[in-house]
Amino acid sequence: DWLLVVLMVAVAFLLDLAPAFHRRFSLTDTTIQYPMSKKSTVPSSMLFVISVVVPVLVLAGIALSVRRCAYDLHQALLGLAIALSSTVLFIHVFKNFIGRPRPDFLDRCQPRAGATDPAMALSTISVCTQTNAKILADGMKSFPSGHSAYSFAGLGYLSFYLAGKLRVFDERGFVYKPLVALLPLVGAALVAISRLCDYRHHWEDVTIGSAIGLFLAYYAYRMFFPPLGHARSGFPFPP
């Protein structure tokens, strides 16, 4: 299973190096005329801490200090790794093959003066004067939102793990349990919203990216743990 995690990350890395599909666009499309911000509200380094480091520390803290079970920790970390690596792979595949322009694409493109769309057709990147190929290529990777997907994969998995450990569906009605379990999802939602505020993604990109991350988080969690309403909720499946 750990080899599969490494393989998925490696394939995603290779896809990131491969040229992405360049979708045609209209110079009069107002949805891609937003200004390009120089800095992201949540940079990649912070995203790594939020979606990877924080879940790992919380999982390790619970497994080793509360349950004191190395097997629980291993299964929890493996599930998190599968959730994140599969999300990374899916996101890179979609980004490369869909090639949707970001909301700030025309600011990245810097169309030549006086450029217009061809008659009854759309423009290509040939109208761009942008000399930085990396900035231009990244402008065609709007769908789906990677930040949204990764944050919901990591923090979503943590939310399911907490819900299982707290046994939120044990029919005892403790309000604090679901609130604690939902806190990571609030953090993931804030990361996703920041991508809209930065004009890095359209709302559809953020919505679908978040859904992909959350779905894969739950799928990975269920590979190693029973349903949240199960009598042994929070305990990993036996080896």
Secondary structure, DSSP 4 states (H G I P E B T S, - for coil): -HHHHHHHHHHHHHHHHSPPP---B-TT-GGG-SPPPSS-SS-HHHHHIIIIIHHHHHHHHIIIIII--HHHHHHHHHHHHHHHHHHHHHHHHHHHHH-PPPTTHHHHH-BPTT--PPTTS-B-GGGB----HHHHHHTT--SS-HHHHHHHHHHHHHHHHHHHHHTTTSSS--THHHHHHHHHHHHHHHHHHHHHHTTSS-HHHHHHHHHHHHHHHHHHHHHHS--TTSTTTTSPPP-
